Amino acid sequence: MPKKVNFIKTIFIIMNADKTVLSAHTSEAEAKKEIELKYSIIPEKFILEPCGLNIDDNFIEEIKKRF
């Protein structure tokens, strides 16, 4: 039986033009700030994509193991 989803958190994923994921943030403002600071000198287009992160019991257990 699948684990129950405890809640959904919106995260903001930064991707390059090839849609390679570069990083993710829980704050849209922080994601935009990273694009400005790290990638503004690169003449490539960067995409900021909101995404719903399902946080269930398995996710929480994995985080606990890693930290």
Stockholm file with secondary structure:
# STOCKHOLM 1.0

chainA/1-67         MPKKVNFIKTIFIIMNADKTVLSAHTSEAEAKKEIELKYSIIPEKFILEPCGLNIDDNFIEEIKKRF
#=GR chainA/1-67 SS CCCCEEEEEEEEEEECTTCCEEEEESCHHHHHHHIIIIITTSCSCCEEEEEEEEEEHHHHHHHHHHC
#=GC SS_cons        CCCCEEEEEEEEEEECTTCCEEEEESCHHHHHHHIIIIITTSCSCCEEEEEEEEEEHHHHHHHHHHC
//
